[in-house]
Amino acid sequence: MPWCNTDAMAQHLAAISAKVAPGCHAALLLDRAGWHMSAHLVVPENITIVPLPPKCPELNPQENVWQFMRDNWLSNRVFTSYDNLVDHCCAAWNRLVDQPWTIMSIGLRSWAHGF
């Protein structure tokens, strides 16, 4: 989807909900993006949203993944069109997916694994 909004999030939750086994429940750990916390968001019965504390990127390793992609493949560029932007983002994502050890190292927290 090209948009991050409440409607897109509702569709995403519905897709996740459909994959939750009958009789089970999913807990989704999410940051506090407006579309994650909207009062208008329809959350399926078999999903609970667990919001991360505000301003705690160390609890959300995905923030470091986005920063790595920006730093290495997406910054200092001029995108000529929406399609060009999407193409660059897809290429960066696919390049990162081909580097599982990089993904693992980005998400590691010494304080979480050092005991």
N, CA, C and O atoms as CSV, one atom per row, in Angstrom:
chain,resi,resn,atom,element,x,y,z
A,1,MET,N,N,0.839,-1.186,0.000
A,1,MET,CA,C,0.000,0.000,0.000
A,1,MET,C,C,0.878,1.241,0.000
A,1,MET,O,O,1.910,1.270,0.671
A,2,PRO,N,N,0.491,2.236,-0.724
A,2,PRO,CA,C,1.319,3.443,-0.764
A,2,PRO,C,C,1.040,4.410,0.381
A,2,PRO,O,O,1.687,5.455,0.459
A,3,TRP,N,N,0.097,4.099,1.275
A,3,TRP,CA,C,-0.263,5.037,2.328
A,3,TRP,C,C,-0.138,4.391,3.696
A,3,TRP,O,O,-0.416,3.204,3.866
A,4,CYS,N,N,0.281,5.185,4.663
A,4,CYS,CA,C,0.261,4.771,6.064
A,4,CYS,C,C,-0.848,5.569,6.726
A,4,CYS,O,O,-0.668,6.740,7.057
A,5,ASN,N,N,-1.990,4.933,6.916
A,5,ASN,CA,C,-3.100,5.603,7.562
A,5,ASN,C,C,-3.952,4.568,8.285
A,5,ASN,O,O,-3.652,3.374,8.261
A,6,THR,N,N,-4.998,5.031,8.916
A,6,THR,CA,C,-5.848,4.147,9.713
A,6,THR,C,C,-6.502,3.075,8.861
A,6,THR,O,O,-6.581,1.920,9.281
A,7,ASP,N,N,-6.970,3.427,7.683
A,7,ASP,CA,C,-7.602,2.429,6.815
A,7,ASP,C,C,-6.604,1.345,6.399
A,7,ASP,O,O,-6.937,0.160,6.405
A,8,ALA,N,N,-5.393,1.747,6.041
A,8,ALA,CA,C,-4.370,0.773,5.661
A,8,ALA,C,C,-4.017,-0.128,6.854
A,8,ALA,O,O,-3.827,-1.333,6.692
A,9,MET,N,N,-3.931,0.459,8.039
A,9,MET,CA,C,-3.615,-0.328,9.228
A,9,MET,C,C,-4.735,-1.317,9.525
A,9,MET,O,O,-4.466,-2.457,9.906
A,10,ALA,N,N,-5.988,-0.897,9.357
A,10,ALA,CA,C,-7.120,-1.797,9.583
A,10,ALA,C,C,-7.064,-2.990,8.626
A,10,ALA,O,O,-7.346,-4.120,9.022
A,11,GLN,N,N,-6.705,-2.738,7.382
A,11,GLN,CA,C,-6.581,-3.834,6.421
A,11,GLN,C,C,-5.423,-4.765,6.798
A,11,GLN,O,O,-5.514,-5.984,6.657
A,12,HIS,N,N,-4.340,-4.162,7.278
A,12,HIS,CA,C,-3.189,-4.958,7.720
A,12,HIS,C,C,-3.578,-5.847,8.905
A,12,HIS,O,O,-3.233,-7.028,8.940
A,13,LEU,N,N,-4.292,-5.276,9.867
A,13,LEU,CA,C,-4.735,-6.055,11.027
A,13,LEU,C,C,-5.687,-7.174,10.613
A,13,LEU,O,O,-5.619,-8.281,11.147
A,14,ALA,N,N,-6.567,-6.887,9.671
A,14,ALA,CA,C,-7.489,-7.918,9.187
A,14,ALA,C,C,-6.719,-9.073,8.549
A,14,ALA,O,O,-7.081,-10.234,8.735
A,15,ALA,N,N,-5.665,-8.765,7.802
A,15,ALA,CA,C,-4.852,-9.812,7.176
A,15,ALA,C,C,-4.120,-10.632,8.235
A,15,ALA,O,O,-4.030,-11.854,8.118
A,16,ILE,N,N,-3.599,-9.970,9.266
A,16,ILE,CA,C,-2.945,-10.696,10.351
A,16,ILE,C,C,-3.965,-11.564,11.083
A,16,ILE,O,O,-3.700,-12.730,11.376
A,17,SER,N,N,-5.116,-10.997,11.372
A,17,SER,CA,C,-6.180,-11.701,12.084
A,17,SER,C,C,-6.569,-12.992,11.378
A,17,SER,O,O,-6.816,-14.011,12.023
A,18,ALA,N,N,-6.620,-12.943,10.068
A,18,ALA,CA,C,-7.013,-14.125,9.284
A,18,ALA,C,C,-5.994,-15.258,9.411
A,18,ALA,O,O,-6.330,-16.417,9.167
A,19,LYS,N,N,-4.766,-14.943,9.786
A,19,LYS,CA,C,-3.709,-15.953,9.913
A,19,LYS,C,C,-3.551,-16.472,11.348
A,19,LYS,O,O,-2.812,-17.427,11.587
A,20,VAL,N,N,-4.242,-15.845,12.292
A,20,VAL,CA,C,-4.169,-16.309,13.679
A,20,VAL,C,C,-5.015,-17.573,13.798
A,20,VAL,O,O,-6.181,-17.598,13.406
A,21,ALA,N,N,-4.412,-18.604,14.341
A,21,ALA,CA,C,-5.107,-19.893,14.457
A,21,ALA,C,C,-6.375,-19.757,15.301
A,21,ALA,O,O,-6.411,-18.975,16.251
A,22,PRO,N,N,-7.399,-20.510,14.956
A,22,PRO,CA,C,-8.638,-20.471,15.751
A,22,PRO,C,C,-8.352,-20.771,17.226
A,22,PRO,O,O,-7.605,-21.693,17.554
A,23,GLY,N,N,-8.953,-19.984,18.089
A,23,GLY,CA,C,-8.759,-20.153,19.520
A,23,GLY,C,C,-7.517,-19.480,20.066
A,23,GLY,O,O,-7.285,-19.491,21.275
A,24,CYS,N,N,-6.715,-18.895,19.189
A,24,CYS,CA,C,-5.490,-18.205,19.612
A,24,CYS,C,C,-5.692,-16.698,19.568
A,24,CYS,O,O,-6.698,-16.204,19.059
A,25,HIS,N,N,-4.720,-15.981,20.109
A,25,HIS,CA,C,-4.779,-14.523,20.162
A,25,HIS,C,C,-3.405,-13.969,19.825
A,25,HIS,O,O,-2.393,-14.539,20.231
A,26,ALA,N,N,-3.357,-12.882,19.100
A,26,ALA,CA,C,-2.088,-12.245,18.732
A,26,ALA,C,C,-1.919,-10.946,19.510
A,26,ALA,O,O,-2.862,-10.168,19.653
A,27,ALA,N,N,-0.726,-10.725,20.003
A,27,ALA,CA,C,-0.370,-9.454,20.628
A,27,ALA,C,C,0.649,-8.787,19.711
A,27,ALA,O,O,1.704,-9.355,19.429
A,28,LEU,N,N,0.332,-7.583,19.247
A,28,LEU,CA,C,1.220,-6.852,18.341
A,28,LEU,C,C,1.878,-5.708,19.090
A,28,LEU,O,O,1.200,-4.825,19.614
A,29,LEU,N,N,3.190,-5.728,19.137
A,29,LEU,CA,C,3.971,-4.679,19.754
A,29,LEU,C,C,4.191,-3.601,18.701
A,29,LEU,O,O,4.859,-3.844,17.696
A,30,LEU,N,N,3.638,-2.414,18.921
A,30,LEU,CA,C,3.686,-1.347,17.912
A,30,LEU,C,C,4.178,-0.044,18.512
A,30,LEU,O,O,4.000,0.221,19.701
A,31,ASP,N,N,4.800,0.764,17.668
A,31,ASP,CA,C,5.149,2.110,18.118
A,31,ASP,C,C,3.865,2.944,18.151
A,31,ASP,O,O,2.776,2.425,17.905
A,32,ARG,N,N,3.994,4.202,18.446
A,32,ARG,CA,C,2.818,5.044,18.633
A,32,ARG,C,C,2.486,5.911,17.412
A,32,ARG,O,O,2.018,7.042,17.545
A,33,ALA,N,N,2.737,5.361,16.237
A,33,ALA,CA,C,2.339,6.071,15.022
A,33,ALA,C,C,0.838,6.348,15.102
A,33,ALA,O,O,0.085,5.549,15.658
A,34,GLY,N,N,0.415,7.458,14.558
A,34,GLY,CA,C,-0.982,7.864,14.645
A,34,GLY,C,C,-1.948,6.807,14.159
A,34,GLY,O,O,-3.009,6.616,14.753
A,35,TRP,N,N,-1.596,6.118,13.085
A,35,TRP,CA,C,-2.495,5.103,12.534
A,35,TRP,C,C,-2.491,3.828,13.367
A,35,TRP,O,O,-3.399,3.008,13.233
A,36,HIS,N,N,-1.485,3.641,14.230
A,36,HIS,CA,C,-1.476,2.484,15.125
A,36,HIS,C,C,-2.381,2.710,16.333
A,36,HIS,O,O,-2.940,1.762,16.885
A,37,MET,N,N,-2.519,3.964,16.737
A,37,MET,CA,C,-3.199,4.273,17.994
A,37,MET,C,C,-4.526,5.010,17.801
A,37,MET,O,O,-5.140,5.437,18.779
A,38,SER,N,N,-4.968,5.161,16.575
A,38,SER,CA,C,-6.187,5.916,16.292
A,38,SER,C,C,-7.400,5.302,16.983
A,38,SER,O,O,-7.563,4.082,17.005
A,39,ALA,N,N,-8.236,6.146,17.538
A,39,ALA,CA,C,-9.501,5.695,18.143
A,39,ALA,C,C,-10.427,5.114,17.076
A,39,ALA,O,O,-11.348,4.363,17.397
A,40,HIS,N,N,-10.191,5.455,15.821
A,40,HIS,CA,C,-11.029,4.966,14.722
A,40,HIS,C,C,-10.536,3.634,14.143
A,40,HIS,O,O,-11.177,3.065,13.260
A,41,LEU,N,N,-9.403,3.141,14.640
A,41,LEU,CA,C,-8.848,1.897,14.129
A,41,LEU,C,C,-9.711,0.715,14.561
A,41,LEU,O,O,-10.028,0.560,15.740
A,42,VAL,N,N,-10.083,-0.107,13.596
A,42,VAL,CA,C,-10.842,-1.327,13.883
A,42,VAL,C,C,-9.841,-2.448,14.156
A,42,VAL,O,O,-9.111,-2.877,13.263
A,43,VAL,N,N,-9.823,-2.911,15.402
A,43,VAL,CA,C,-8.904,-3.977,15.813
A,43,VAL,C,C,-9.708,-5.266,15.960
A,43,VAL,O,O,-10.643,-5.321,16.759
A,44,PRO,N,N,-9.358,-6.295,15.204
A,44,PRO,CA,C,-10.084,-7.564,15.308
A,44,PRO,C,C,-10.063,-8.124,16.731
A,44,PRO,O,O,-9.156,-7.831,17.510
A,45,GLU,N,N,-11.055,-8.919,17.053
A,45,GLU,CA,C,-11.209,-9.499,18.392
A,45,GLU,C,C,-10.023,-10.364,18.804
A,45,GLU,O,O,-9.728,-10.479,19.993
A,46,ASN,N,N,-9.344,-10.970,17.841
A,46,ASN,CA,C,-8.255,-11.889,18.183
A,46,ASN,C,C,-6.876,-11.217,18.165
A,46,ASN,O,O,-5.848,-11.890,18.091
A,47,ILE,N,N,-6.873,-9.879,18.234
A,47,ILE,CA,C,-5.612,-9.118,18.257
A,47,ILE,C,C,-5.670,-8.100,19.391
A,47,ILE,O,O,-6.693,-7.451,19.611
A,48,THR,N,N,-4.559,-7.973,20.104
A,48,THR,CA,C,-4.389,-6.907,21.085
A,48,THR,C,C,-3.177,-6.094,20.670
A,48,THR,O,O,-2.118,-6.652,20.380
A,49,ILE,N,N,-3.328,-4.789,20.641
A,49,ILE,CA,C,-2.207,-3.899,20.335
A,49,ILE,C,C,-1.547,-3.512,21.653
A,49,ILE,O,O,-2.202,-3.033,22.579
A,50,VAL,N,N,-0.236,-3.731,21.716
A,50,VAL,CA,C,0.551,-3.374,22.890
A,50,VAL,C,C,1.478,-2.231,22.467
A,50,VAL,O,O,2.467,-2.463,21.771
A,51,PRO,N,N,1.166,-1.004,22.882
A,51,PRO,CA,C,1.997,0.128,22.441
A,51,PRO,C,C,3.330,0.188,23.185
A,51,PRO,O,O,3.394,0.002,24.400
A,52,LEU,N,N,4.383,0.450,22.429
A,52,LEU,CA,C,5.691,0.689,23.036
A,52,LEU,C,C,5.658,2.034,23.755
A,52,LEU,O,O,4.876,2.910,23.386
A,53,PRO,N,N,6.491,2.210,24.771
A,53,PRO,CA,C,6.570,3.527,25.408
A,53,PRO,C,C,7.016,4.576,24.383
A,53,PRO,O,O,7.748,4.252,23.448
A,54,PRO,N,N,6.587,5.810,24.550
A,54,PRO,CA,C,7.016,6.845,23.600
A,54,PRO,C,C,8.517,7.102,23.686
A,54,PRO,O,O,9.130,6.990,24.748
A,55,LYS,N,N,9.082,7.447,22.548
A,55,LYS,CA,C,10.490,7.844,22.441
A,55,LYS,C,C,11.442,6.798,22.998
A,55,LYS,O,O,12.349,7.116,23.768
A,56,CYS,N,N,11.229,5.538,22.601
A,56,CYS,CA,C,12.103,4.439,23.040
A,56,CYS,C,C,12.527,3.594,21.848
A,56,CYS,O,O,12.166,2.420,21.772
A,57,PRO,N,N,13.292,4.168,20.909
A,57,PRO,CA,C,13.689,3.395,19.736
A,57,PRO,C,C,14.533,2.173,20.084
A,57,PRO,O,O,14.623,1.238,19.288
A,58,GLU,N,N,15.155,2.169,21.272
A,58,GLU,CA,C,15.956,1.004,21.647
A,58,GLU,C,C,15.083,-0.236,21.876
A,58,GLU,O,O,15.593,-1.356,21.882
A,59,LEU,N,N,13.790,-0.046,22.063
A,59,LEU,CA,C,12.876,-1.177,22.227
A,59,LEU,C,C,12.308,-1.647,20.899
A,59,LEU,O,O,11.639,-2.679,20.839
A,60,ASN,N,N,12.567,-0.904,19.839
A,60,ASN,CA,C,12.026,-1.239,18.528
A,60,ASN,C,C,13.166,-1.336,17.521
A,60,ASN,O,O,13.492,-0.349,16.862
A,61,PRO,N,N,13.780,-2.518,17.394
A,61,PRO,CA,C,14.927,-2.667,16.494
A,61,PRO,C,C,14.626,-2.285,15.053
A,61,PRO,O,O,15.547,-1.964,14.302
A,62,GLN,N,N,13.357,-2.312,14.647
A,62,GLN,CA,C,13.013,-1.933,13.279
A,62,GLN,C,C,13.439,-0.493,12.982
A,62,GLN,O,O,13.778,-0.170,11.843
A,63,GLU,N,N,13.423,0.362,13.990
A,63,GLU,CA,C,13.868,1.743,13.784
A,63,GLU,C,C,15.317,1.776,13.303
A,63,GLU,O,O,15.684,2.606,12.471
A,64,ASN,N,N,16.133,0.869,13.831
A,64,ASN,CA,C,17.527,0.803,13.403
A,64,ASN,C,C,17.664,0.262,11.990
A,64,ASN,O,O,18.582,0.639,11.262
A,65,VAL,N,N,16.750,-0.625,11.601
A,65,VAL,CA,C,16.760,-1.140,10.224
A,65,VAL,C,C,16.484,0.007,9.251
A,65,VAL,O,O,17.190,0.171,8.256
A,66,TRP,N,N,15.442,0.802,9.549
A,66,TRP,CA,C,15.134,1.937,8.661
A,66,TRP,C,C,16.318,2.901,8.590
A,66,TRP,O,O,16.662,3.394,7.516
A,67,GLN,N,N,16.941,3.166,9.746
A,67,GLN,CA,C,18.082,4.085,9.754
A,67,GLN,C,C,19.238,3.522,8.928
A,67,GLN,O,O,19.883,4.269,8.192
A,68,PHE,N,N,19.508,2.229,9.035
A,68,PHE,CA,C,20.569,1.606,8.251
A,68,PHE,C,C,20.286,1.759,6.760
A,68,PHE,O,O,21.182,2.093,5.985
A,69,MET,N,N,19.048,1.517,6.364
A,69,MET,CA,C,18.693,1.632,4.940
A,69,MET,C,C,18.845,3.075,4.459
A,69,MET,O,O,19.349,3.319,3.362
A,70,ARG,N,N,18.411,4.022,5.279
A,70,ARG,CA,C,18.573,5.429,4.888
A,70,ARG,C,C,20.046,5.777,4.766
A,70,ARG,O,O,20.470,6.381,3.780
A,71,ASP,N,N,20.825,5.396,5.772
A,71,ASP,CA,C,22.247,5.741,5.783
A,71,ASP,C,C,23.018,5.129,4.614
A,71,ASP,O,O,23.941,5.749,4.085
A,72,ASN,N,N,22.644,3.926,4.216
A,72,ASN,CA,C,23.428,3.198,3.229
A,72,ASN,C,C,22.895,3.248,1.803
A,72,ASN,O,O,23.680,3.206,0.856
A,73,TRP,N,N,21.585,3.338,1.628
A,73,TRP,CA,C,21.057,3.191,0.273
A,73,TRP,C,C,20.008,4.222,-0.140
A,73,TRP,O,O,19.674,4.318,-1.321
A,74,LEU,N,N,19.489,4.987,0.806
A,74,LEU,CA,C,18.371,5.864,0.426
A,74,LEU,C,C,18.622,7.353,0.660
A,74,LEU,O,O,17.819,8.180,0.225
A,75,SER,N,N,19.697,7.710,1.324
A,75,SER,CA,C,19.934,9.130,1.584
A,75,SER,C,C,20.679,9.784,0.423
A,75,SER,O,O,21.251,9.104,-0.429
A,76,ASN,N,N,20.660,11.088,0.406
A,76,ASN,CA,C,21.359,11.881,-0.601
A,76,ASN,C,C,20.972,11.482,-2.022
A,76,ASN,O,O,21.827,11.350,-2.898
A,77,ARG,N,N,19.713,11.299,-2.228
A,77,ARG,CA,C,19.183,10.943,-3.550
A,77,ARG,C,C,18.106,11.945,-3.941
A,77,ARG,O,O,17.436,12.525,-3.086
A,78,VAL,N,N,17.957,12.132,-5.210
A,78,VAL,CA,C,16.832,12.894,-5.741
A,78,VAL,C,C,15.975,11.905,-6.510
A,78,VAL,O,O,16.421,11.312,-7.492
A,79,PHE,N,N,14.763,11.735,-6.065
A,79,PHE,CA,C,13.854,10.807,-6.720
A,79,PHE,C,C,13.060,11.566,-7.764
A,79,PHE,O,O,12.520,12.639,-7.494
A,80,THR,N,N,12.994,11.009,-8.942
A,80,THR,CA,C,12.380,11.717,-10.068
A,80,THR,C,C,10.864,11.561,-10.114
A,80,THR,O,O,10.168,12.326,-10.781
A,81,SER,N,N,10.362,10.552,-9.392
A,81,SER,CA,C,8.918,10.322,-9.396
A,81,SER,C,C,8.568,9.396,-8.238
A,81,SER,O,O,9.452,8.842,-7.584
A,82,TYR,N,N,7.300,9.238,-7.996
A,82,TYR,CA,C,6.841,8.305,-6.974
A,82,TYR,C,C,7.334,6.892,-7.299
A,82,TYR,O,O,7.850,6.196,-6.424
A,83,ASP,N,N,7.176,6.477,-8.542
A,83,ASP,CA,C,7.618,5.136,-8.946
A,83,ASP,C,C,9.122,4.951,-8.746
A,83,ASP,O,O,9.569,3.877,-8.343
A,84,ASN,N,N,9.897,5.989,-9.026
A,84,ASN,CA,C,11.337,5.936,-8.819
A,84,ASN,C,C,11.659,5.761,-7.327
A,84,ASN,O,O,12.552,4.993,-6.970
A,85,LEU,N,N,10.944,6.458,-6.478
A,85,LEU,CA,C,11.115,6.321,-5.029
A,85,LEU,C,C,10.789,4.902,-4.580
A,85,LEU,O,O,11.559,4.296,-3.835
A,86,VAL,N,N,9.662,4.369,-5.024
A,86,VAL,CA,C,9.268,3.005,-4.658
A,86,VAL,C,C,10.305,2.000,-5.160
A,86,VAL,O,O,10.663,1.065,-4.445
A,87,ASP,N,N,10.781,2.192,-6.376
A,87,ASP,CA,C,11.801,1.291,-6.933
A,87,ASP,C,C,13.063,1.291,-6.074
A,87,ASP,O,O,13.618,0.229,-5.791
A,88,HIS,N,N,13.519,2.471,-5.656
A,88,HIS,CA,C,14.710,2.560,-4.817
A,88,HIS,C,C,14.475,1.883,-3.466
A,88,HIS,O,O,15.341,1.161,-2.970
A,89,CYS,N,N,13.310,2.116,-2.878
A,89,CYS,CA,C,13.008,1.502,-1.581
A,89,CYS,C,C,12.940,-0.016,-1.698
A,89,CYS,O,O,13.458,-0.727,-0.837
A,90,CYS,N,N,12.313,-0.510,-2.744
A,90,CYS,CA,C,12.241,-1.967,-2.951
A,90,CYS,C,C,13.627,-2.558,-3.167
A,90,CYS,O,O,13.935,-3.625,-2.637
A,91,ALA,N,N,14.464,-1.875,-3.937
A,91,ALA,CA,C,15.824,-2.368,-4.180
A,91,ALA,C,C,16.617,-2.390,-2.873
A,91,ALA,O,O,17.351,-3.342,-2.607
A,92,ALA,N,N,16.470,-1.341,-2.058
A,92,ALA,CA,C,17.174,-1.307,-0.773
A,92,ALA,C,C,16.679,-2.427,0.133
A,92,ALA,O,O,17.482,-3.114,0.763
A,93,TRP,N,N,15.369,-2.616,0.204
A,93,TRP,CA,C,14.813,-3.676,1.043
A,93,TRP,C,C,15.321,-5.052,0.584
A,93,TRP,O,O,15.745,-5.865,1.405
A,94,ASN,N,N,15.275,-5.304,-0.718
A,94,ASN,CA,C,15.735,-6.594,-1.245
A,94,ASN,C,C,17.226,-6.797,-1.001
A,94,ASN,O,O,17.671,-7.914,-0.740
A,95,ARG,N,N,17.981,-5.736,-1.085
A,95,ARG,CA,C,19.418,-5.836,-0.815
A,95,ARG,C,C,19.654,-6.216,0.647
A,95,ARG,O,O,20.518,-7.038,0.954
A,96,LEU,N,N,18.875,-5.609,1.543
A,96,LEU,CA,C,19.010,-5.935,2.959
A,96,LEU,C,C,18.555,-7.362,3.251
A,96,LEU,O,O,19.189,-8.064,4.039
A,97,VAL,N,N,17.472,-7.794,2.628
A,97,VAL,CA,C,16.975,-9.154,2.837
A,97,VAL,C,C,18.032,-10.190,2.453
A,97,VAL,O,O,18.084,-11.274,3.034
A,98,ASP,N,N,18.863,-9.858,1.487
A,98,ASP,CA,C,19.939,-10.756,1.071
A,98,ASP,C,C,21.107,-10.783,2.055
A,98,ASP,O,O,22.090,-11.492,1.841
A,99,GLN,N,N,20.994,-9.998,3.148
A,99,GLN,CA,C,22.068,-9.918,4.142
A,99,GLN,C,C,21.520,-10.239,5.538
A,99,GLN,O,O,21.462,-9.353,6.391
A,100,PRO,N,N,21.123,-11.478,5.780
A,100,PRO,CA,C,20.499,-11.790,7.074
A,100,PRO,C,C,21.390,-11.497,8.274
A,100,PRO,O,O,20.881,-11.123,9.331
A,101,TRP,N,N,22.700,-11.654,8.144
A,101,TRP,CA,C,23.581,-11.374,9.278
A,101,TRP,C,C,23.612,-9.878,9.576
A,101,TRP,O,O,23.761,-9.478,10.731
A,102,THR,N,N,23.474,-9.055,8.549
A,102,THR,CA,C,23.389,-7.614,8.777
A,102,THR,C,C,22.118,-7.289,9.543
A,102,THR,O,O,22.139,-6.508,10.494
A,103,ILE,N,N,21.016,-7.888,9.125
A,103,ILE,CA,C,19.740,-7.652,9.814
A,103,ILE,C,C,19.869,-8.058,11.277
A,103,ILE,O,O,19.436,-7.323,12.165
A,104,MET,N,N,20.454,-9.209,11.531
A,104,MET,CA,C,20.604,-9.674,12.918
A,104,MET,C,C,21.469,-8.722,13.731
A,104,MET,O,O,21.150,-8.421,14.881
A,105,SER,N,N,22.549,-8.252,13.149
A,105,SER,CA,C,23.450,-7.378,13.907
A,105,SER,C,C,22.818,-6.019,14.173
A,105,SER,O,O,23.083,-5.414,15.212
A,106,ILE,N,N,22.002,-5.532,13.271
A,106,ILE,CA,C,21.331,-4.247,13.472
A,106,ILE,C,C,20.384,-4.329,14.661
A,106,ILE,O,O,20.268,-3.378,15.434
A,107,GLY,N,N,19.709,-5.462,14.808
A,107,GLY,CA,C,18.702,-5.588,15.853
A,107,GLY,C,C,19.208,-6.038,17.202
A,107,GLY,O,O,18.452,-6.029,18.173
A,108,LEU,N,N,20.475,-6.435,17.294
A,108,LEU,CA,C,20.995,-6.911,18.571
A,108,LEU,C,C,21.158,-5.770,19.563
A,108,LEU,O,O,21.521,-4.650,19.206
A,109,ARG,N,N,20.882,-6.087,20.800
A,109,ARG,CA,C,21.076,-5.145,21.897
A,109,ARG,C,C,21.977,-5.834,22.915
A,109,ARG,O,O,21.608,-6.869,23.470
A,110,SER,N,N,23.147,-5.271,23.161
A,110,SER,CA,C,24.079,-5.921,24.090
A,110,SER,C,C,23.458,-6.079,25.467
A,110,SER,O,O,23.710,-7.078,26.140
A,111,TRP,N,N,22.654,-5.119,25.903
A,111,TRP,CA,C,22.041,-5.208,27.223
A,111,TRP,C,C,21.002,-6.323,27.298
A,111,TRP,O,O,20.690,-6.800,28.389
A,112,ALA,N,N,20.459,-6.746,26.152
A,112,ALA,CA,C,19.463,-7.815,26.147
A,112,ALA,C,C,20.097,-9.191,25.998
A,112,ALA,O,O,19.490,-10.193,26.376
A,113,HIS,N,N,21.305,-9.255,25.456
A,113,HIS,CA,C,21.921,-10.549,25.188
A,113,HIS,C,C,23.167,-10.791,26.023
A,113,HIS,O,O,23.800,-11.838,25.891
A,114,GLY,N,N,23.526,-9.857,26.869
A,114,GLY,CA,C,24.789,-9.953,27.582
A,114,GLY,C,C,24.719,-10.590,28.956
A,114,GLY,O,O,25.702,-10.552,29.697
A,115,PHE,N,N,23.605,-11.165,29.313
A,115,PHE,CA,C,23.545,-11.749,30.654
A,115,PHE,C,C,23.461,-13.253,30.616
A,115,PHE,O,O,23.404,-13.894,31.666
